[in-house]
Amino acid sequence: MKILHVTPELAPWSKAGGLGDATAALAKALGASGHDVKAVTPLYGSVPGRERMSVLMPSLRVGVGGPPEKAACRVLSLQASKGFEAWFIEHDDYYGAKEVYPARADFAERAAFYARAALDACLASGWIPDVIHCHDWTAGLVPPLLNTVLKESPLGGAVSVLSIHNLQHQGVAHRGIMDFLGLPGWLWQPSELECLGGVNFLKGGVLHAARVITVSPTYAREILTPAFGHGLEAVVRRRESALEGILNGVDTDEWNPRTDRLIAAPFSPRSMKGKEECRLALAREFGLRDDPKAPPIFGVVSRLWDQKGLDLAAAALPSFLRDGRLRFVLLGSGDGGLEGAFRALAAGFPSLCGVRIGLDHGLSHRIEAGSDFFLMPSRFEPCGLNQMYSMAYGTPPVVRATGGLADTVRPWSPGATDATGIVFEHADLQGVEWAIGRALELFSDPKAYRKVQLNGMRTEFSWKLSADRHVTAYRAAGAHG
């Protein structure tokens, strides 16, 4: 089967969150299963490894409106893995900045251009996919294009699939984006693309894709409700028969404590000595207490924004730190107020709390490997990857029962034999305090804690399984090949 992924992020070349990891890992797993896979993504100013890329198309005329000089781009390519080739859309005016999602007035054009360029690159090369898999809002207008403007082209027979990685981000733009893409005027109506006086990219994808996939079964149910639908729940309910949730997986080439060269020492369920070395090294890296009686380390690697519930963690942690009951490390960036709150915690408790603002790939591995618990108090979480990474590294996650967190973490209570972490129900201060207290209770029982660690490390979150389920979804949508 020929499969095209249209995605704004593709790790390791571009990544703002879990989307980049998920799309790259899925494409890699599909390629390894014998499919012919390509992923198209913008060539941002921060993308590394350009010197290893080949020029696939020195000049591609893209079917968009606007000044003719802005309608052309180059397409570079790189063989990412067996069966998986990455295509990069090079256009400095649109993508020359280092950020994946810069705050720019032309955000809609940037998204529309690379999505249409992905389709035109297929037409120009003669590589016609059986499936066009669109990821999140930036690729949301691809299915409407396939159903209208390109219906009579060789791409008209391709099956379009939309993955919703986060329904909160929808891409509402001015009506002129329809003219930019040449979309027919009849799509401008509330039952189609129009939304609150603008064009809603994600709404277009939900309505026009042959199949709609979310990144966990629980999230597929949640987005049918007002609490999680972000105003699109009625639209999603219209497509409920075509909706399903498929869990993401873990790329074990990247996240494996047996082979990870970014951590202090390797370890496995059969030999956990390296885990202790990682714990000690992490404490020293952050300048925390590292004596034998030091309390457990709770780690966080996250974007700092409302969805993640880390404002609740910032409010809950001081009482535990004052009592010396835990240590805490955080790597992340985002909301300025939250960044300040965590910096204040680190300043107030320098021997127990360490904070790094920013992104650091190596440090994210060391936090996963060296922490005793991983804290994810999300208000909503479509899938989440860090809780799965944490379990692989023997670091029981502390999570709220939502989305993919509910689907992947089995809750511990005294006497439980199959638990893999701590799960709490309510996204409030009391819920987070209860969860941290329950984690400390577990840690005080070394035998029970080790059992939870080993349960998590032996749980399989396979991208091969996820890829197989995606292929089943493609066939259910009508794909052949």
TIROBA-403987 format. One line per 5 residues: number of its first residue (from 1); their letters; for each residue x, y, z of C-alpha. Coordinates in nm, 3 decimals. Example, Ala and Ser with C-alpha at 12.3 -4.5 7.8 and 13.67 -1.06 7.14 Angstrom:
// residues 2
1	as	1.230/-0.450/0.780 ~ 1.367/-0.106/0.714
//
This chain:
// residues 481
1	mkilh	0.000/0.000/0.000 ~ 0.123/0.352/-0.083 ~ 0.071/0.582/0.216 ~ 0.131/0.958/0.230 ~ 0.148/1.139/0.565
6	vtpel	0.087/1.514/0.562 ~ 0.217/1.650/0.890 ~ 0.345/1.979/1.036 ~ 0.591/1.795/1.263 ~ 0.823/1.505/1.190
11	apwsk	1.078/1.403/1.452 ~ 1.370/1.428/1.476 ~ 1.367/1.706/1.216 ~ 1.083/1.908/1.367 ~ 0.897/1.869/1.691
16	agglg	0.685/2.093/1.911 ~ 0.522/1.810/2.106 ~ 0.418/1.449/2.078 ~ 0.283/1.489/1.723 ~ 0.634/1.486/1.574
21	dataa	0.725/1.164/1.755 ~ 0.396/0.994/1.671 ~ 0.390/1.066/1.297 ~ 0.753/0.965/1.248 ~ 0.716/0.645/1.450
26	lakal	0.395/0.546/1.269 ~ 0.552/0.610/0.928 ~ 0.859/0.409/1.028 ~ 0.647/0.117/1.152 ~ 0.435/0.117/0.836
31	gasgh	0.748/0.118/0.620 ~ 0.897/-0.167/0.819 ~ 0.577/-0.366/0.756 ~ 0.634/-0.350/0.380 ~ 0.431/-0.046/0.280
36	dvkav	0.563/0.237/0.061 ~ 0.547/0.538/0.293 ~ 0.625/0.904/0.243 ~ 0.575/1.193/0.485 ~ 0.561/1.555/0.369
41	tplyg	0.645/1.834/0.611 ~ 0.780/2.191/0.597 ~ 1.156/2.253/0.599 ~ 1.170/2.490/0.896 ~ 1.475/2.703/0.962
46	svpgr	1.565/2.480/1.256 ~ 1.559/2.149/1.064 ~ 1.900/1.978/1.093 ~ 2.081/1.757/0.845 ~ 2.007/1.949/0.524
51	ermsv	2.343/1.853/0.382 ~ 2.228/1.490/0.372 ~ 1.908/1.567/0.181 ~ 1.863/1.521/-0.192 ~ 1.684/1.766/-0.418
56	lmpsl	1.374/1.580/-0.529 ~ 1.224/1.874/-0.719 ~ 1.429/2.189/-0.785 ~ 1.111/2.386/-0.851 ~ 0.751/2.289/-0.783
61	rvgvg	0.465/2.517/-0.885 ~ 0.199/2.487/-0.614 ~ -0.168/2.535/-0.698 ~ -0.238/2.832/-0.474 ~ -0.335/3.193/-0.531
66	gppek	-0.141/3.503/-0.434 ~ 0.178/3.645/-0.590 ~ 0.324/3.403/-0.848 ~ 0.672/3.434/-0.697 ~ 0.542/3.286/-0.369
71	aacrv	0.370/2.990/-0.538 ~ 0.691/2.794/-0.603 ~ 0.904/2.585/-0.370 ~ 1.176/2.321/-0.371 ~ 1.119/1.969/-0.246
76	lslqa	1.405/1.791/-0.068 ~ 1.404/1.426/0.033 ~ 1.573/1.190/0.274 ~ 1.541/0.815/0.320 ~ 1.440/0.798/0.685
81	skgfe	1.422/0.420/0.727 ~ 1.325/0.107/0.536 ~ 1.019/0.187/0.325 ~ 0.987/0.541/0.466 ~ 1.101/0.855/0.282
86	awfie	1.064/1.209/0.417 ~ 0.987/1.498/0.180 ~ 1.055/1.854/0.293 ~ 0.885/2.162/0.147 ~ 1.146/2.438/0.125
91	hddyy	0.998/2.789/0.112 ~ 1.190/3.046/0.315 ~ 0.912/3.306/0.316 ~ 0.674/3.063/0.484 ~ 0.905/2.830/0.678
96	gakev	1.240/3.003/0.714 ~ 1.179/3.079/1.083 ~ 1.301/2.826/1.338 ~ 0.964/2.787/1.509 ~ 0.715/2.522/1.395
101	ypara	0.420/2.743/1.490 ~ 0.539/3.106/1.497 ~ 0.287/3.375/1.587 ~ 0.237/3.513/1.235 ~ -0.058/3.672/1.058
106	dfaer	-0.013/3.435/0.762 ~ -0.048/3.118/0.972 ~ -0.332/2.992/0.752 ~ -0.136/3.040/0.430 ~ 0.163/2.859/0.581
111	aafya	-0.055/2.559/0.662 ~ -0.250/2.564/0.335 ~ 0.064/2.597/0.124 ~ 0.253/2.297/0.256 ~ -0.061/2.081/0.245
116	raald	-0.131/2.166/-0.118 ~ 0.241/2.132/-0.198 ~ 0.231/1.777/-0.059 ~ -0.042/1.688/-0.307 ~ 0.123/1.865/-0.599
121	aclas	0.453/1.690/-0.525 ~ 0.275/1.356/-0.563 ~ 0.121/1.464/-0.893 ~ 0.451/1.601/-1.026 ~ 0.647/1.289/-0.930
126	gwipd	0.385/1.043/-1.045 ~ 0.382/0.875/-0.703 ~ 0.009/0.840/-0.634 ~ -0.078/0.718/-0.285 ~ -0.360/0.483/-0.194
131	vihch	-0.401/0.662/0.141 ~ -0.345/1.026/0.231 ~ -0.317/1.046/0.609 ~ -0.357/1.402/0.739 ~ -0.239/1.501/1.086
136	dwtag	-0.413/1.770/1.290 ~ -0.554/2.105/1.178 ~ -0.274/2.221/0.947 ~ -0.358/1.937/0.707 ~ -0.733/1.965/0.764
141	lvppl	-0.815/2.116/0.426 ~ -0.655/1.829/0.233 ~ -0.972/1.611/0.241 ~ -1.192/1.897/0.109 ~ -0.936/1.958/-0.167
146	lntvl	-0.943/1.591/-0.263 ~ -1.323/1.589/-0.267 ~ -1.354/1.902/-0.483 ~ -1.063/2.068/-0.664 ~ -0.863/1.747/-0.713
151	kespl	-1.150/1.502/-0.747 ~ -1.083/1.443/-1.116 ~ -0.705/1.427/-1.076 ~ -0.507/1.105/-1.025 ~ -0.533/1.178/-0.649
156	ggavs	-0.913/1.164/-0.662 ~ -0.908/0.791/-0.596 ~ -0.696/0.816/-0.282 ~ -0.862/0.756/0.054 ~ -0.820/1.043/0.299
161	vlsih	-0.778/0.979/0.670 ~ -0.757/1.247/0.941 ~ -0.582/1.193/1.274 ~ -0.688/1.427/1.554 ~ -0.396/1.456/1.792
166	nlqhq	-0.556/1.747/1.981 ~ -0.904/1.881/1.902 ~ -0.835/2.202/2.092 ~ -0.623/2.333/1.804 ~ -0.854/2.384/1.506
171	gvahr	-0.705/2.654/1.280 ~ -0.981/2.910/1.227 ~ -0.879/3.151/0.948 ~ -1.024/3.420/0.724 ~ -1.253/3.328/0.435
176	gimdf	-0.984/3.429/0.185 ~ -0.801/3.102/0.249 ~ -1.066/2.931/0.036 ~ -0.971/3.152/-0.259 ~ -0.603/3.087/-0.186
181	lglpg	-0.669/2.713/-0.232 ~ -0.932/2.752/-0.503 ~ -1.199/2.577/-0.297 ~ -1.554/2.614/-0.433 ~ -1.782/2.875/-0.279
186	wlwqp	-2.047/2.624/-0.174 ~ -1.815/2.507/0.104 ~ -1.873/2.843/0.276 ~ -2.171/2.746/0.490 ~ -2.217/2.636/0.853
191	selec	-2.276/2.275/0.750 ~ -1.934/2.276/0.578 ~ -1.617/2.480/0.648 ~ -1.764/2.800/0.789 ~ -1.726/2.840/1.166
196	lggvn	-1.780/3.160/1.366 ~ -1.728/3.373/1.057 ~ -1.410/3.197/0.948 ~ -1.285/2.879/0.784 ~ -1.218/2.600/1.033
201	flkgg	-0.940/2.377/0.895 ~ -1.003/2.089/1.136 ~ -1.378/2.097/1.080 ~ -1.315/2.055/0.707 ~ -1.101/1.750/0.773
206	vlhaa	-1.352/1.591/1.009 ~ -1.636/1.636/0.761 ~ -1.452/1.530/0.445 ~ -1.209/1.256/0.549 ~ -1.319/0.900/0.481
211	rvitv	-1.203/0.799/0.829 ~ -1.135/1.002/1.144 ~ -0.887/0.863/1.397 ~ -0.799/0.987/1.742 ~ -0.490/0.877/1.928
216	sptya	-0.667/0.679/2.199 ~ -1.003/0.502/2.238 ~ -1.104/0.707/2.543 ~ -1.032/1.035/2.364 ~ -1.251/0.922/2.073
221	reilt	-1.540/0.899/2.319 ~ -1.450/1.218/2.505 ~ -1.455/1.446/2.198 ~ -1.820/1.360/2.140 ~ -1.903/1.559/2.454
226	pafgh	-1.910/1.935/2.526 ~ -1.646/1.894/2.798 ~ -1.381/1.783/2.546 ~ -1.525/1.881/2.208 ~ -1.406/2.245/2.213
231	gleav	-1.715/2.351/2.019 ~ -1.681/2.082/1.750 ~ -1.856/1.799/1.936 ~ -2.169/1.824/1.717 ~ -1.953/1.806/1.404
236	vrrre	-1.767/1.502/1.538 ~ -2.095/1.334/1.627 ~ -2.200/1.368/1.262 ~ -1.903/1.146/1.173 ~ -1.926/0.911/1.472
241	saleg	-1.971/0.605/1.250 ~ -1.635/0.682/1.084 ~ -1.456/0.764/1.413 ~ -1.221/0.537/1.606 ~ -0.939/0.562/1.855
246	ilngv	-0.603/0.391/1.799 ~ -0.336/0.419/2.067 ~ 0.004/0.555/1.979 ~ 0.303/0.342/2.068 ~ 0.663/0.368/2.183
251	dtdew	0.957/0.377/1.943 ~ 1.182/0.128/2.118 ~ 1.480/0.225/1.904 ~ 1.459/0.568/2.071 ~ 1.314/0.488/2.416
256	nprtd	1.476/0.177/2.557 ~ 1.668/0.174/2.888 ~ 1.870/-0.127/2.773 ~ 2.028/0.063/2.482 ~ 1.978/0.435/2.560
261	rliaa	2.311/0.616/2.531 ~ 2.168/0.941/2.667 ~ 2.128/0.808/3.023 ~ 2.386/0.743/3.293 ~ 2.365/0.363/3.283
266	pfspr	2.157/0.097/3.107 ~ 1.911/-0.121/3.296 ~ 1.634/-0.376/3.240 ~ 1.374/-0.568/3.440 ~ 1.637/-0.835/3.508
271	smkgk	1.896/-0.588/3.637 ~ 1.782/-0.256/3.787 ~ 2.120/-0.144/3.920 ~ 2.154/0.109/3.637 ~ 1.828/0.271/3.744
276	eecrl	1.985/0.368/4.075 ~ 2.284/0.516/3.892 ~ 2.046/0.719/3.673 ~ 1.863/0.844/3.982 ~ 2.186/0.959/4.147
281	alare	2.313/1.122/3.827 ~ 1.985/1.311/3.779 ~ 1.994/1.447/4.134 ~ 2.350/1.568/4.083 ~ 2.268/1.722/3.744
286	fglrd	2.003/1.938/3.911 ~ 2.209/2.002/4.226 ~ 1.965/1.819/4.453 ~ 2.020/1.610/4.765 ~ 2.183/1.284/4.667
291	dpkap	2.229/1.110/5.002 ~ 2.093/0.755/5.054 ~ 1.797/0.884/5.259 ~ 1.690/1.144/5.003 ~ 1.318/1.126/4.917
296	pifgv	1.185/1.006/4.579 ~ 1.216/1.220/4.268 ~ 0.901/1.325/4.081 ~ 0.981/1.426/3.723 ~ 0.801/1.634/3.459
301	vsrlw	0.884/1.686/3.091 ~ 0.609/1.894/2.937 ~ 0.489/2.202/2.763 ~ 0.362/2.441/3.027 ~ 0.005/2.527/2.947
306	dqkgl	-0.342/2.489/3.088 ~ -0.414/2.149/2.930 ~ -0.132/1.982/3.120 ~ -0.267/2.069/3.467 ~ 0.076/2.172/3.591
311	dlaaa	-0.067/2.480/3.761 ~ -0.227/2.229/3.998 ~ 0.112/2.063/4.052 ~ 0.273/2.403/4.123 ~ 0.008/2.463/4.390
316	alpsf	0.032/2.115/4.543 ~ 0.409/2.073/4.561 ~ 0.514/2.334/4.822 ~ 0.363/2.149/5.118 ~ 0.542/1.828/5.020
321	lrdgr	0.869/2.013/4.962 ~ 0.846/2.196/5.295 ~ 0.811/1.860/5.469 ~ 1.104/1.716/5.270 ~ 0.884/1.433/5.146
326	lrfvl	0.991/1.447/4.781 ~ 1.229/1.594/4.527 ~ 1.103/1.745/4.202 ~ 1.259/1.813/3.861 ~ 1.098/1.979/3.561
331	lgsgd	1.195/2.039/3.199 ~ 0.956/2.248/2.992 ~ 0.849/2.584/2.860 ~ 0.534/2.769/2.766 ~ 0.313/2.989/2.980
336	ggleg	0.523/3.265/3.137 ~ 0.330/3.258/3.462 ~ 0.387/2.887/3.504 ~ 0.754/2.919/3.415 ~ 0.783/3.181/3.692
341	afral	0.596/2.966/3.942 ~ 0.830/2.671/3.893 ~ 1.138/2.892/3.898 ~ 1.016/3.025/4.234 ~ 0.980/2.670/4.364
346	aagfp	1.337/2.591/4.262 ~ 1.462/2.909/4.430 ~ 1.268/2.833/4.747 ~ 1.379/2.470/4.775 ~ 1.718/2.451/4.601
351	slcgv	1.819/2.114/4.746 ~ 1.488/1.950/4.660 ~ 1.362/2.116/4.343 ~ 1.531/2.174/4.007 ~ 1.379/2.344/3.702
356	rigld	1.507/2.386/3.345 ~ 1.308/2.608/3.111 ~ 1.341/2.508/2.747 ~ 1.383/2.195/2.539 ~ 1.661/1.940/2.588
361	hglsh	1.624/1.600/2.423 ~ 1.898/1.433/2.625 ~ 1.771/1.569/2.954 ~ 1.421/1.442/2.879 ~ 1.568/1.090/2.860
366	rieag	1.761/1.138/3.183 ~ 1.451/1.260/3.367 ~ 1.255/0.956/3.250 ~ 1.535/0.722/3.356 ~ 1.631/0.887/3.685
371	sdffl	1.294/0.980/3.834 ~ 1.103/0.759/4.074 ~ 0.763/0.888/3.952 ~ 0.654/1.086/3.647 ~ 0.380/1.344/3.705
376	mpsrf	0.111/1.407/3.437 ~ -0.194/1.578/3.597 ~ -0.352/1.663/3.260 ~ -0.696/1.817/3.233 ~ -0.720/1.630/2.904
381	epcgl	-0.465/1.420/2.716 ~ -0.556/1.279/2.373 ~ -0.294/1.007/2.409 ~ 0.025/1.113/2.578 ~ 0.359/0.946/2.518
386	nqmys	0.553/1.028/2.833 ~ 0.349/0.795/3.052 ~ 0.446/0.510/2.819 ~ 0.812/0.619/2.812 ~ 0.801/0.634/3.192
391	maygt	0.671/0.281/3.228 ~ 0.940/0.156/2.990 ~ 1.202/0.320/3.216 ~ 1.066/0.181/3.543 ~ 0.924/0.518/3.646
396	ppvvr	0.559/0.473/3.751 ~ 0.346/0.757/3.609 ~ 0.109/0.961/3.822 ~ -0.176/1.053/3.589 ~ -0.531/1.178/3.569
401	atggl	-0.788/0.934/3.428 ~ -0.842/1.101/3.092 ~ -0.779/1.015/2.726 ~ -0.480/0.797/2.657 ~ -0.366/0.818/3.019
406	adtvr	-0.676/0.624/3.121 ~ -0.615/0.373/2.841 ~ -0.252/0.299/2.927 ~ -0.198/0.323/3.306 ~ -0.343/0.061/3.540
411	pwspg	-0.408/0.215/3.885 ~ -0.233/0.103/4.202 ~ -0.404/0.043/4.532 ~ -0.280/-0.166/4.824 ~ -0.283/-0.530/4.723
416	atdat	-0.301/-0.465/4.346 ~ -0.097/-0.710/4.139 ~ -0.118/-0.569/3.784 ~ -0.084/-0.194/3.852 ~ 0.155/0.024/3.650
421	givfe	0.105/0.368/3.810 ~ -0.107/0.605/4.015 ~ -0.438/0.725/3.866 ~ -0.666/0.998/4.003 ~ -1.005/1.122/3.886
426	hadlq	-1.051/1.493/3.949 ~ -0.849/1.772/3.787 ~ -0.823/1.986/4.098 ~ -0.576/2.059/4.376 ~ -0.715/1.792/4.604
431	gvewa	-0.688/1.532/4.329 ~ -0.320/1.608/4.267 ~ -0.241/1.614/4.639 ~ -0.414/1.278/4.683 ~ -0.222/1.129/4.389
436	igral	0.117/1.246/4.517 ~ 0.031/1.112/4.862 ~ -0.071/0.778/4.713 ~ 0.259/0.763/4.520 ~ 0.454/0.825/4.840
441	elfsd	0.254/0.549/5.010 ~ 0.352/0.312/4.729 ~ 0.719/0.417/4.748 ~ 0.726/0.340/5.121 ~ 0.659/-0.026/5.036
446	pkayr	0.968/-0.131/4.835 ~ 0.825/-0.468/4.734 ~ 0.501/-0.320/4.602 ~ 0.688/-0.035/4.431 ~ 0.923/-0.275/4.252
451	kvqln	0.624/-0.480/4.136 ~ 0.465/-0.169/3.981 ~ 0.796/-0.079/3.817 ~ 0.836/-0.423/3.662 ~ 0.472/-0.437/3.549
456	gmrte	0.523/-0.115/3.358 ~ 0.853/-0.220/3.204 ~ 0.698/-0.544/3.079 ~ 0.394/-0.376/2.924 ~ 0.418/-0.357/2.546
461	fswkl	0.314/-0.040/2.365 ~ 0.410/-0.146/2.017 ~ 0.411/0.082/1.714 ~ 0.382/-0.233/1.504 ~ 0.048/-0.307/1.668
466	sadrh	-0.060/0.053/1.616 ~ 0.053/0.043/1.252 ~ -0.144/-0.278/1.191 ~ -0.455/-0.117/1.335 ~ -0.404/0.187/1.114
471	vtayr	-0.386/-0.037/0.808 ~ -0.714/-0.198/0.914 ~ -0.862/0.152/0.941 ~ -0.731/0.244/0.596 ~ -0.898/-0.064/0.449
476	aagah	-1.222/0.012/0.633 ~ -1.211/0.355/0.470 ~ -1.189/0.192/0.128 ~ -0.815/0.180/0.058 ~ -0.670/-0.090/-0.162
481	g	-0.314/-0.191/-0.235
//
